């Protein structure tokens, strides 16, 4: 909803420039918005109204049409925001699943410790496919957990080690607030994708929840569950760290191996 409000604010600013020369031209941007891919964009500079030398009557008529246009656009944008949330979200319990029927990711640390994770394509298919592809390509090999917070989560998968890196592309956020039905709650052991403030900015960074954290539900793309090795997660979450929550002693992933268990990943859809 927050992203939609930013979009609304942007369109209001654009609309303020679209007081045009005659009533047909005033309706032009609204017509384009409604008919052409639901996108609102600037018209030619020649279409912009020259407000000097206009009569008072023309200005009043233009202002009324302008306000009607902006009101309709605002309603359409806000209506689209409401429609992004799925009507039905079925809660998914990862604790009762059989890992042998799901693809499994095994994080092997340089220490030899293992974290085994079931991946759930039916929950977040493109997110799972992306994680599998990056793992199989060796993207995560040698990367570390750069952010650890006890009783919250551990985060890794950033090639820069700063929280700002990624694979050079982003994917859509498959979570409920972004229009995807994702019923996997952020309970202890759940694997989820990190992102920036914008919804469709996930790439390679992921986090594992150490303790139930309800405020993350519906806001981040959860897609897996640790069924073995949570004691390793607990150890990592409790290490000494600096003021930016980065471990003082690097915690490095040697590799992430994938056992598909019969699953056939589709090509990753990238932004």
Helices and strands as residue ranges (DSSP letters): H 2-15, H 23-35, G 45-47, H 56-83, G 94-96, G 99-101, E 104-109, E 114-119, H 125-136, E 145-149, E 153-156, G 176-178, E 190-193, E 206-209, G 214-216, E 222-228, H 230-237, E 253-259
